[in-house]
Structure formats: C-alpha cells, structure tokens
Amino acid sequence: MRDLQSDTPAATFAAPAPGALGRFVAVLGPGLVVMLADTDVGSIITAGQSGVQWGYRLLLLQVVLVPILYMVQELTVRLGIFTGRGHGELIRDTFGKFWAWVSVIGLAIATGGAILTELSGVAGVGELYGVPRIVSLGLAGLTLLLIVMTGSYRRVERAAIAVGLFEFAFFGVAWAAHPHLKAMLAQSVQIPFADKRYMYLVAANIGAVIMPWMIFYQQSAVADKRLRPEHFGAARMDTAVGALVTQLVMAAVLVAAAATIATNGSHPALDTVGELSAALTPFLGVAVGKVVFGLGIIGAGMVAAIVSSLALAWGLGEVTGYKHSLEHRPFEARWFYGVYAFCVLAGCIVVRFSPNLVSLNIGVQVMNALLLPVVLGFLIALAVRALPPTVRLRGWYLWVVAAVATVTCALGVFGGLQGIGVV
C-alpha cells in the first residue's frame, strides 16, 4: 500500500482528543457533508413529487434506503482510509486508464446534471423574493468560489456543513404540515409495483440517494483529510449519522407534501422551487411555506454544488495526474481549482439563460439510477481487489453487499426504463 495521499503537501488531520467522542468529533465531516449534499434540490423536488403523486406510499422506500446508502458510502470510507487514494486514481491503478476514464465520464455527466439543478434551485428561491437571476446566481457563484478558494480542506468542510444545516428547515415544514400517523402507516405499506409511474419515481428516489459524485467526493475527502486506520470506526459513524440525516430530510419533504398538497386531490405538477413553495404556502402559511422552505433549498443547493463540483475536480485530477488537493493554494493547483471554477461559472451561465432546468430534476435522478450498475460495480470490485486482506470485502458480507447492490440496480434501471417507455 502506497503512502497516504502523496499529492497532499502536508498532513491536514489534527490528532483527536482522547476517547471515542473526541475521535469522532475530529473525524466528523466527509460523511456528513456528502450526505447533506445528497439531499440536493433535485432530491427535494423528487421527494415532493413522491408525496404529491403517491401520498405516503414511497415513505417506506426512504427508510429502506438508509442502510443501503450507508453500505455504499462505507465502502468509500474503507477505500479512502486503507489505500490513501481517491476513487478515480484507485480505478486507474487497479483496472487501467480506460476504465478510469469511463468512470470519470459518468461522473462528469452526473455532475453536470447536479450543478444545473442546484443553481436553478437557488435562482428559484431568489425569484420568490423578486431577485433577478443575474443577482442571485452572481451571489451564489461568488460564495461558492470564495468557500473553496481558501486552500484548506478544513475550512471548506466547515463552511459546507454550516450551509447544509439550513436543510433542517424541512423538519419544521413537516411538523407544520400536521401529518396523520394512521394514514402514514397505512399508505406506507401500499406498494403498487405494477404502476409504471410509481416505478419511475422509485427509480428517481434511488438515483436521488446514490449518486456517482458522492462516491468520488467522500473517498477523495477521506484521503485529503488524511484519515488513517485508527479513525475507521469514527469515520463509519460519521457516515451512518449522515445517512440517517439525509433520509430523514427526504422523508420530511415527502411527508409535508403528502400531508398537505396530496390531500386536496389536485395533484399539481411541482417541477420548480416556486411551484412547490406556492403549493405549500396555502397549507403552511407564508413564513413556513416560503421563508423556511427557501432556506432549506438554498442550503441543499449550495452544499451539493460544492460537493459535486469538487468531486469532478478530484476525479479528473486522480485520472490525469494534476495536483488535486484542497491543501494546495489555487496557483499551486491551477487545474484542480480551474475545474471547480468552471463547473460553478458554467452552471451559473447556463441557468441564467435556461430558466426551466429544474423541471428536469426527476430525469436527472433517474439518470443517476441508470448509471448505478457501473458506479456500484467499480466500487465493489475495488473493495474486493484493492484493499488490504484484513479489511477486504469478502465472505458473507461480500454476498450481502453484492445482493443488495444487484437488487438496487435492478429496481433503479428497470423503473427508469419502464418510466420512459423502453420496457
């Protein structure tokens, strides 16, 4: 095994305080950041549509996806800690440059869809208050650039967590919706697998939870933070907490939509932030339906924009070999920061002149689901071949992971293809 993250100029991980709690606090970050980013604008719109169209019938799926999400991201933690390398670099060194480029191309496609939906969501919140897109996008782009251009992983991580915590506003939205527990329990076990529209949203929800850029980001962040084997337990706990939080946020949005909009029988098409906010406002009031919901969208969109753009910058650097660490200053790693800046600026420009991109958000999530066989295939193969024997994926747990991944991929791909009329 090579030395941990040789591209990083200096160790970025401070020695944790004694005891399990001190170690957990010191390690906390990559898992929580990537999970807050997981509940991005597209995921929120998907959860809202799920509640509107099907009431609580997709709520159980949010619960089932918690251990699946943890299982996937735990492998990225394991790979990052015990190899010291990012996802793209590890694929390149294990399977060759061709397959590394295949994985990065998939990452680029997913990142492109993500950055457009995130910035469209942020611009949509600005429009709720009459702020022109050029102003809201300009402020968002400048903020995103300033957060990352510090040359410090720790500062980026803390800023991302602070922004992402605005997503907790959705818990207030769900509470104000006053959901009926009896209806929630009854509908959550009613699963119409034969309905193509339902299966399409199943695929969208799976794609909204497991995204290619999440895998690239967390493995690279773990390596950039220089976490070591003694931090493995705390890093897994960080991932578990994040997996639970992100699915609770998704469930909160679904519950709010199901308890309010779905009950009036109108079943509107909620394809934009404005439409979703406007639909909730009559039921929840202006303060909750507009202000609180807007804060949640901004938190979700900004943290996901950071994570997805950094994931692509890391992934390309790991495959091509350019310097790729947040511990380098911008002029020391021009390509790394240049790719990040390009994602942000190009996204702002496209969203400025294409105002209806948020309406594509469910399609973007389904696209993520269609990419799952490649994404999870590489992840499991690396966990079998690239890890040291003591922590390698093997035995009964290998079969469990393989079975869960196969079922998840099958549901995502089948639901997506069925929804678009291919099967």
N, C-alpha and C positions, 0 to 999 in steps of 0.2 A: 504493500500500500504506500502510495506516494505521500509526501508531506502535505499537510492540510493547506489548501488554497494558497499555492505559491505565488499567485498573481497579486495577493493582498500584500501591501507594503509593510504592514505592521499588525500585530495582534490587536483585535478590536474588542476582545472579550475580557472584561474585568473579572477578577476572582470573586465568586459569590460569597455572601456571608455564610457563616457556618450553619449547618442544619438544612433540612429538606425545604423549609419555607424560603430561606434565603437563597438557596439554589434555584428554586422555582421562579422567584421574582427576578433574579438575574438573567435567567434563560428566557423568561416570558417575552414574546414579541413576534417572531416569524409566524407561528401558528395563529395567533390572534389577529395579526394584520391580514394574513391571507384569507382568513375566514370572514373578517369584516368586509373584505373586498369581494368575497364570494356572493354576498348579498348585495349585488350591484343593481343598477337601475333596471336592467333587463330582467333580473331575477324578481325584483319587486313588482314590475308590471306583470310578469308571468304568474306570480302568486296572487296578485289582484284579479287577473283574469280567471284563475282557477277557482277562486271564491265566488266570483260573479256567475260564471257559467255552471259550476257544479256544486255550489254550496260548500259543505264540509267534506265532500267525497274524495278530495285529494289531500285532506289533512293527515290521514294515516301515512301517506307516502312521505310527508315531511319528517315524520318520526322514524320511519324505516331507513331513510337516507342518512340519519345521524351516524350509526355505526359504519355504514358503507363509506361515507365521507372520511371518517376517522381512519378507516382501514387503508384507504388510498393515500391520504396525506401522511400517515405514519410511516409508510414506505419511503416517502421523500425525505423525511427526517432521518430515517435509518441510513439511507444512501448518502445524505449530506454529511452526517456525523462520521460515519465509518469509512468514507472514501475521501472526504475533504474536497469533493469536486461537484460542480453543478451538473444539472441533468443533461444538457447538450454535450458538454465535454465528456461525460461518462458514456453516453451513447456513441460518440465519435471514437473513443478509445477502446470500447468493447466490441462494437459492431461495424465500425468504419465510417468514413466521411459521408458516403452516400446515404446511409440510414440516418446519420445525424442531420443532414440537410432535409430529409423527408420529415423528420420530427420538427425541425425549425420552421419549415414551410407551413406545416399545420399550426404551429404556434403563431406565426405571423397572420394567418387567416383569422384565427380566433381573437388575436389581439386587435386586429383592425375592426372586427365587429364590436368588440367590447368598448374600445375607446370612442367610437361613434355614438353608441347608446349612452355611455356615461356622460359625455359632454352635451348630448342632446337633452338628457335629463336635467343637467344643471341649467342649461339655457331655458328649458321649460319652466323651471322654478322662477327664474328671472322674469319671464313673461307673465307669470301670475301677478307680479307686482309692477308691471308696466316697464320693466327694464329692457332696453333694446338688446338684441342678441350680441351685437358687437361689443357692448359694455360687459355683459355677464360672461361671455366667452373670453374677453380680454382679461378680466379679473381672474377667472378660473385658470387660464393658461399661465398667467404670471405667477399665481400662487403655486401651481404645480411645478413650475420651473424653479422657483425660489426654495421650495421644500427639499428638492433633490440636489440642487447645485451647491450643497454645503461641503461635500467631501467627507461625510461622516454617516456611516450606516446607522449609528445610534440615534442621531438627530432625525433622520428620515423615518425611522421606525416609530419614534415617539410622536412625531407630527402626524403620521398616518393613523396611529391609534387614536389620537386626540380628535382628528377629523371623523374617523369612523364611528366614534362613540355617539355621534348625533343619530345614528341608526336606532338607538334605544328609544327614540321618539315614537317608533312604531308600536312599542308596548303600550304607550299612552293611547294611541289610536285604537288598538284592540280593546283596551279596558273601557274606553268611552263608547265603544260600539255595543256594549252590554250583550254579549253572545249568550244564547240559551244552551246550557250544558246538555240537556236532554236531546235537543236536535243535533248538537255537535257529536255526541256519542252514537246516535242512531245513524246519521248520514256517513260518518267516517268509515263504517264497515260496509257501506253500499258501494260496490265497485263494478261499474258497467264496462267490463273488459271488451264487450262486443261492439261498443260505440267508437267509431274512428276518431271523432272529435275528442273524446275522453283520452284515448291512447296518444293522440297528438300532444295533448297537454301533459300527459305522463312523460313523454319524451322530452318536452320542453323543461319540465321540472327537474328531470335527471340532468339535462345539459346545463341547467342553471346552477346546479350544485357541484358538479365535477367538470372543471374547465381546464384545458391544456395549460394556460398561463399560470394557474395556481400551482401545478406540479413544478414547473420551471422556477417560479418565484421562490417557493418555500425551500426547495433543495439548495438553490443558489444563496438564499438569505442565510440559511443554516451554515453553509460553507463560508460566506462572507463574514459572519459573526464569529467564526472560528470556534463553534461548539465542538466539544470533544466527548469521547465515550462516557466519561463520568457525568455528563449532562443529559444523557439519553433519556432517563426517566422523567426529568423535569420537562424536557422538550416534548415528550409524548403527552404529558399532562397539559402543556400549553396547547397542543393540537386538539386534545379532547375537549378542553374548555371552549376553544374556538369553534369546533364542530357543533357543539351544543348551542352556543350563542347564535351562530348563523342560521341554524334551522329554527330556533325559537323566533327569530326576526321574520323569517319566511312564513312561519305559522301565524304570527301576529298579523301580518298583512292579509293573509288568506282569511283569517277569522274576521277581521274588520270588514272585508268586502262581503263575505258570506252573511254576516250578521246584519248588514245594512242594505247594500245595493241589491243583493240576490233576493232578499225577502220581498221587494216591491214588485217583482215579476217583470221588470222592464228589460233586464239583461242587456245593458248597453255595451257597445264596443269601447273598451278602455285602452286605447292604443297609445295615448300620450300622458305625460305627467299632468297636464292641465285637465284632461278629461277625467282622470282618476281622482284628482283633488276636487274637481267640481261635483263629481258624483257623490263623494263622501261628505262634502260640506253641509248639504241639507240635513244629514243624519247626525253629524258630529259637531256641527257648529263651525263658524269661521275660524276660531282660534285653533281648534284641533285639525279640521279638515284642510286648512290652508297653511297656517304658520308651522305647526308641528310636523305635518306631512312634508312640507317644503324642506325643513331642516333634515329630516330623515333622508330625503332624496339627495340633498347636497352632500351629506356625509357618505352615503353609499356611492355616489358617482365619483367623488373626488378620491376616495381611498382606492376604489377599483381602477381609476385612471392611473394612479401612481403604480399600483402593483402590476397591472397588465403591461404598461409601457416598460417598466423596469425588467419584467420577465423577458420581453423580447430583446432588450439591450443586453441582458445577461446571456440569453440563449445564443444570440448571434456571436457574441464575444467568445463563448465557450467553443463554438464550432470553428470560427475563423482564427481565433488566437489573439485578437486585440485585447488590450487591457480592459478588464471588466470587474471593477470593484468600486463600491461607494467610498472606500478609503482613499482612493486616488482623487486628487483635485481635478476639476474639469479640463484644464490644459494638459494634465498628465495622462488622461484617458479620453481623448477627444472623440473617438468613435463611440465609446460607451455612452457618454453624455449626449453626443450628437444624435444617436438613435433614439434616446429617450426624448430629447427636444423635438426631433422630427415627428414622433408619434403625437406629442401634445399639440404642436403647431399645425400639423397637417389635419389633425382631428378638428381643431378649432375652425380652420378654414372651410373644411368640407361641411361641417354642421352649420356654419354661418350662411352658406348658400344652398343648403339642402335641409329645409326646416322640418321635414316629416320623417326623419330617420328613426325616431323612437318607435314608430309603428312597425318596424322590422324586428323589434326586440325578441318576440317569441320565436321568430325564424332563426335568429342568431343562437338562441338557446338550443333549438333543435339541431342546428349545425354542429354545436358542441357535442351533442349526443351522438351524431353520426361519426364524429372523429374519435369517439371513445375506444373502439377496438384497437386503433393504432396507439393511442395515448396509454391505455392500460396495458396493452401488450408489451410495449417497451418497458414500462415501469416494473411489471412482474418479471420480465426477462432479466432486467438489471439486478433485481433483488435476488435472483437465483444465481446469476453468474458473477456479478461484480463485487459482492460483499465478502468480507472475511468469513470463513466457515462457521465461526461461533455465532454469528448474527445473520447468517444467510437464510433466506426464505426456504423452508424445507419441511418435510413431514406432513402431519395432519393440517398444520396451519397453511401450508402451501396449497393444499387441496381446497381448503375453505376459501382462501383468497381467490383462487382460480375459479371456483364455482360461483362465488358472489360476483366477480368481475364478468363472467360469462353471462349470467342472468341479467345483470345491469346493462351490459352492452346490447344484449338481445332485445330487451324492453325498449331501450333508447332508439336503436336502429329500426326495429320493427314499427314502433309507434310513429317515428318520424317519417318513414317511407309510406306507411299507411295513411298518415295525415295528409301527405302531399299527393296521394293517389297512385303511387308507384306499385304498391301491393294491395 
